[in-house]
Amino acid sequence: MSTVTQLGPGLWQISLPFLGEHEIVGSYLLAGADDLAIIDPGPGSMREPLLASITEAGFDPEDVTHIVATHVHLDHAGAAGSLVSRMPGARVFVHSKGAPHLLDPSKVVASATRIYGDRMKLLWGDIEPVPEDRIQIIEGGDILKIAGRRLEVHYTPGHAVHHVVFFDAHSGELFAGDVAGVRLPGIDYVRPPTPPPDLDLEAWSSSIKLVKSLRPDVLYIGHFGALRNIPQHFGRLEEKLYSWGDFVLKAMREEKSEEEIIAMLIEHTKPDLLRAANDPHALERYEIATNYPMTVQGYMRYWRKKHPERL
Ligand SMILES: [Zn+2]
């Protein structure tokens, strides 16, 4: 399968072979007359496939000028630090609340290590800091003139407190990161990616409202590809965000352990996915994009931190 798909003039989708699976983790490549941008460069472990894909699209990776992050989670921007040395003219564009984690990835690494343990290196490869002079801070309301486009930056917390999306009002295309959840190609099923440490359901709802109000024609999501049934999709995502959250809350009130809650949530939600996918491998694929331990840890932390009165 080709790793590079042209989506339109000056726009490519790159599928990175994360854990050997295509169309789960990827990047978007935008080319203008004098500039070349990568939105969400992906994990450090996928640096070489990313560079090869840029070449396959017909460009020299050394010519990349913008590395743009929707958020700094390792599957989206883990490679940023190790890429800047290979892309001498590139600057990394990141929200002010995400920038500290690129300058010093130690907190992100510590929090990921609690989830992934000794699989860190295999999953995420090298996680290097981005030098301060290579970082460009962005905020909601900014306009990025990139690749002949005018990209509006919108602040969309919920999945992460530093999450932003990029909207091209002229073309109707919106680069959505994880604000629209996980929906893998060919499977009519959305799963809420709810990692610690800053999951915030109320903020996520506001972000969904904001994205819908922009009336985009297409969302290019992190996991994975183009999404066009936008209002219906967000309706399903929000329903799951809250119903899974309520499920975890109820189990916490029954004083179940984290391990028990993970097992219960899998039991409770698996049949739905298997019905939608009609393929047992789909469960593994969704688990690569977002996983149950992370999902439960995110909700548990959310309830303890934001709503201790409900416990
Ligand atoms: Zn992600």
Boltz pocket constraint, residues with backbone or C-beta under 6 A from the ligand:
constraints:
  - pocket:
      binder: B
      contacts: [[A, 73], [A, 75], [A, 76], [A, 178], [A, 193], [A, 222], [A, 223], [A, 289]]
      max_distance: 6.0
